[in-house]
Structure formats: C-alpha cells, structure tokens
Amino acid sequence: MEPSQWIDVVEDKFKYSLRHFVIPTHYKDDVESILIPHGLIMDRIAKLAQIITSEYDNERVVVCCVLKGGHQFFSDLVHYMKKALNRQGKTLPMTLEFIRVKSYENDKSSGSVHISMSEKELRELEGKNLLLVEDIIDTGNTMKKLLERLQQYNIKNVKVASLLLKKTPLSCGYVPDYVGFAVPDLFVVGYCLDYNDIFRDLDHICAISETGKSKYAI
C-alpha cells in the first residue's frame, strides 16, 4: 500500500469538538478532542478489508490479532473481510489466531520480543499466509523484532495491517503493508487504544487531555 492510500490525519484539520459527538460522561474531561470519529473508522476498515482481500488468491490466510489493543480492529476487519472478494472474485478462506507480544520489562526495552504462542504453535505457521493485525505502529521497534523472530519459521507470506501509524521522529522507519490512518505524534486513546488499560470502552479515537493523563497515571 502506497502512502497516498493512507488517510493522513493532520491535527489542525482532524480536531473535532467533543460537543459534536457522543462521549461517555465518565470521560468528558479526560480527552482533549476527537481525531477520528467512530463512523469514519468503520468506513475506513471496510475499505481496508476490500484492499487486503483483493491481494490474496484462494489459499487460506491466518489472520492473527496482536493483543490487547488490536482486538477491536481485528474483529471489525475480519467482519468486513468475510464479505470481500479475493483476486479470483471469491470469498477468502481464513483461520483466526491470537498473539501477545511483549518487548518491554517495566519501562525498559528488553532488546528481545516475548511471544505468547508456543514453539509448537509457531512451527504450525510454516508454509502458511499470515496477516498480523495491530492497532498502532508507534516507533515500529516491536513489530520489526517480531517479524525478525517469525522469519525462522518458514512462513510462506507475512503481511501486517495496522489501523494507525504514528508520525513520530522516534520511528525506526518500519512501515506496515496496510495502514488505515497516519496520526500525529500525540498519545491517542479510544477504539481499544488504552492509557494504562483505560479508554478501551471509548468508540472514537481521541487525543488524551492532561487531566486524563494525570487521573489515570500509575
């Protein structure tokens, strides 16, 4: 996917007032603005599903959710992929998988990636088409290390779909195969993106406020 196919979220243009949308009352002081309304998220995911599915043949694809944050995007993406058509104009056979990835211990990078799947489960991916579904690519370091780890299992094809790609100077340069939105270098929450496990129940993608950061800091 070329960058021209992403939706580039520019903060000054994509900064909707909280007055214009439904926000849970328990978060009314905790978010600064809405960057991506829920309806726009859903329409974009429907389009991503069409693009992704159209690039596969009739071979089965293992669609793998990167937990926790990716599960809502994963659920909605799979929903639309079931209705989309592949390169041969047919529906795409899929199996679903889930993985937890950890590259930090406390607040320090461990320099390696810890994967929740067992060695046996990873070896079962050999010769298969794998689509990793992630909520956001921040620096890209974790996904880059995960892909390096997966190389040893002779997977036929590995692609990554991320709902968000953060435009940050801290990026290692990694760019996923499919991107929903390129977002500003802000801490964003909602649509299962969290701040210390808070805000996963917020439908829109929002910029967290200083009040929210302070209230939910650990």
MOLINWO-V967365 format. One record per residue. OMEGA is omega in radians with two decimals (999 if undefined). D_FIRST is the distance of its C-alpha to the first C-alpha in Angstrom with 1 decimal. Layout:
# MOLINWO-V967365
OMEGA	D_FIRST
OMEGA	D_FIRST
This chain:
# MOLINWO-V967365
3.12	0.0
3.10	3.8
3.12	6.6
3.12	8.2
3.07	6.5
2.90	8.0
-3.09	11.8
-3.12	13.7
3.10	16.9
-2.97	19.7
-3.08	22.8
-3.11	25.3
-3.13	23.5
-3.11	22.4
-3.04	25.7
3.13	27.5
3.10	31.1
-3.13	32.2
-3.02	34.8
-3.08	32.4
3.12	31.1
3.11	32.7
3.08	32.7
-3.07	34.8
-3.12	38.1
3.11	38.0
-2.98	35.0
3.12	36.3
-2.96	37.1
3.08	34.4
-3.07	31.3
-3.10	31.1
3.08	28.7
3.11	26.0
-3.11	22.5
3.13	20.7
-3.05	23.1
-3.13	22.9
3.11	22.5
3.08	19.3
-3.07	17.9
3.11	18.9
3.14	17.5
3.12	14.0
3.10	14.2
3.11	15.4
3.10	12.4
3.13	10.1
3.10	12.6
-3.12	12.5
-3.09	8.8
-3.07	9.3
-3.09	12.8
-3.11	12.2
3.09	10.6
3.02	13.8
-3.06	17.3
-3.14	20.5
-3.13	20.7
3.13	21.1
3.02	18.4
3.13	19.7
-2.97	18.0
3.14	19.3
3.03	19.9
-3.07	20.3
0.02	23.5
-2.94	24.9
-3.05	22.5
-2.93	19.8
-3.14	22.2
3.07	21.9
3.11	18.1
-3.10	18.5
-3.11	21.3
3.13	19.8
3.12	16.4
3.11	18.7
-3.12	20.9
3.11	18.3
3.10	16.9
-3.08	20.5
-3.08	20.7
-3.09	17.5
-3.14	17.7
-3.06	16.2
3.12	15.8
3.14	19.6
3.13	20.0
3.06	21.5
-2.99	21.0
3.05	19.4
-3.08	21.9
2.85	21.2
-3.03	23.2
-3.13	22.9
-3.12	23.5
-3.10	24.0
2.98	24.1
-3.12	25.4
3.13	24.5
3.10	26.8
-3.12	26.7
2.97	29.3
-2.91	33.1
-3.13	34.5
-3.10	32.7
3.07	32.2
-3.13	29.5
-3.13	31.1
3.09	29.1
-3.11	28.1
3.09	26.2
-3.05	28.4
-3.08	26.9
-3.13	28.8
3.13	28.3
3.09	31.2
3.11	31.2
-3.14	32.1
3.12	29.2
-3.14	26.7
3.10	28.4
3.10	27.9
-3.10	24.1
3.09	25.0
-3.07	23.5
3.02	21.3
-3.07	17.6
3.04	16.8
3.09	14.3
-3.10	15.1
-3.04	15.0
3.13	15.8
-3.07	17.0
2.97	16.2
-3.11	15.2
3.07	18.1
-3.11	19.1
-3.05	16.9
-3.11	20.1
-3.13	20.7
3.12	17.4
3.13	17.7
3.10	21.2
-3.13	20.5
3.08	18.1
3.13	20.9
-3.08	23.4
-3.11	21.6
-3.06	21.6
-3.06	25.3
3.04	25.1
3.06	23.7
-3.06	20.9
-3.06	19.5
3.10	15.8
3.06	14.4
-3.11	11.0
3.02	10.8
3.10	10.1
3.12	11.6
-3.09	13.0
2.97	13.7
-3.09	12.9
3.10	16.2
-3.06	16.7
3.07	19.6
3.13	21.5
-3.11	22.1
3.08	18.6
3.13	18.7
3.14	15.4
3.10	13.4
-3.13	9.8
-3.12	8.6
-3.11	5.9
-3.11	5.7
3.06	7.6
-3.09	10.2
2.93	12.1
-3.00	12.8
3.12	16.5
-3.13	19.6
3.12	21.5
3.02	23.7
-3.08	24.8
-3.12	23.4
3.12	24.9
-3.06	25.0
3.12	23.1
2.96	24.2
-2.97	23.3
2.92	26.8
-3.04	29.2
3.10	31.7
3.07	30.9
3.08	31.7
3.11	29.6
-3.13	27.9
3.11	29.9
-3.04	28.4
-3.09	26.1
2.99	24.6
-2.99	22.6
2.97	25.1
-3.13	26.2
3.11	29.2
3.08	32.5
3.07	34.9
3.13	37.2
3.11	34.7
-3.10	34.1
-3.06	37.8
-3.02	38.7
3.11	36.4
3.11	36.6
999	38.0
